[in-house]
Amino acid sequence: MQFGVGVEYAFHSLFYLVDLPPHKTIGIKDIAKLNDIAETYLSKVFSKLRKAGIVRSVPGVKGGYELAKPAEEISFWDVIEAIEGPAPLFRCAELRKKNIFVDDPSVFSSSCPCLIKVVIQDAEESMRDALRAKSLAWLHETVWRDFPDDRKRAISEWSRSV
């Protein structure tokens, strides 16, 4: 299992939207430059985030992106699902029904699920629950706390100037 780089790009970019003053936005060009990310790729990431209701785009000369809801309401899983999609990580092909030793594949019904599938789906759900338990606000607070004061000042100045 591996999440694409778009997930990392999303988190690093969203981090800088958390503390924006009301009605202040940051453009894709500025975010891409800040993180040294290709602007075209980041635009695709933000398009997915917008469709998922995580960010809102504001058109115009002073337009850009802002969070569409409070950072406390945006979980890690929300961001991952927006970028990667809702498909499960594991798709059972029900190989047990095709096994040469199985005379009657109909014995494998919904009341007799594949144990491999059950274990992996349980693990997947545990992972989702752990990711749902952490929010963008938690990330920002945790990381921000360890930043030296000069970095905090630089970030604040940068976000006011873009």
N, C-alpha and C positions, 0 to 999 in steps of 0.2 A: 504494500500500500504506500502510495506517495501522493502528496498534494502537489499541484503545479506551483511554479514560482509566482503565479498571479495571486495566490493566497498571501504570500509574504509581501508582495508589492502592496496589496490592499491594506494589510495591517500597518505597515510602515507609513503609508500615505494617510490613512484615517487617523493615525495618532496625532497629526498636526491639525486636524479639523476639530478636535475635542475642545480646545480652549478658545476657539474663535469667538469674538464678540458677536452679539446678535446682528443678523443681516450682513455679516462679513463673509465673503467667500474667498476661496483660493482656486486659481485656474490650474488646469492640467499642466500647462507649460511650466508653471512655478513648482508644482509638486514633482514633476518629472526631473527638473533641474536639481531640486533639493536632494533627491534620492538617486540621481544618476541613472534614471530609468528611461527607456525609449518612450517618447511621448505618444506614439501611435499605439503601442502595447498598453500603456497606462490608460489611454482613452477607452480601450476595450474592457479593461478591468472596471473602470468607473461606470461604464454603460451597464455592466452586470450588477454593480452595486446600486445603481439608480433603479433598475428594473425590480430589484429586491426590496426597494423602499428604505435602503440604508443611507443613501445620500440623495440630495436634491440638487438639480442643476439650475442655475440662475443665468438666463441669457443676458447678453448685452456687453458693453464695453467693460464694465466693472463686474461682469458675471464670473461664474466659476462654480465651485461645489461647496456645499455645506452639509452637515449631518441632517438627515430628515427627521430624526427623533433623538431624544437624549442618549448620550453614550451609555448610560446605565441600562438602557433597553436594547442595546446591540450586543448580542453574545458572540463569542468566538464562532460558535456553530453557525449563527446567522451569516457571518462573513464567509466562512468556508462553503456553506451551501450555496450562497449567491455566486461564488466563483466556480465551484466544482460541479454544481447541480445537485439535485435531490436523489439521484440514483444510489442504491445501496452499493457498498464496496464489494460485496460478495453476491454472486448470482448462482444459485444452485442449479446445475444442469440435470439433476435427478439421474445420475449415472447408475444408481442402484437398480432402476427399472430396466436398464439395458444389459445388465449383467447376465452372462451366459448361464449362471446357476439359478436364475429366477425364472420359474415356470409361469407365474401369473403376476405381472407387474401391477395389477389392480389392487394387490394386497397393500401397496404403499399408497395410502390415502392421506387426507388431511389429519386424520386421527393418529396417523403413524408418520410424523414428519422425519425427515432426514436428520439424524443427530448431529452430523457435521454442520449442517445449515443452522440448526438451533444454537449450537455453541458459538459459531461465528457471529450470528445475528445478535446474540446476547452481548458478546464482546463489543460489537459495533455500537449497540445501544448504550453500553457503559461509557464508551468513548464520547458519544454524542452528549450524554448527560454531563460528563466532565467539561466538555467544551461549552455547553449551555450555561454552566455555573460560573464561567468567567466572562466578564463584559469588557467592552472597549474602555469604559470608565476605570475598571480595575487595572487594566493594562497601563493606561495613562498615569493613574495615581502611583502605581508601583514603580514604574520607570522614572517618572518625574521626581519622585522623592529622592532618588539617588543621583540626580543631575547636580553638578556644581552650580553655584549661583550665577557664574558668568555664562554658562550654557543656557540656563533658564532665561537670562536677560536677552541673550542673542536670539533665542527662539521667539520670545515675545516681540522683539524689535522686528524680526523677519516677518512674523505673521501680520504685524500692523503695516508693514511697508508693501506687501504684495497686493 
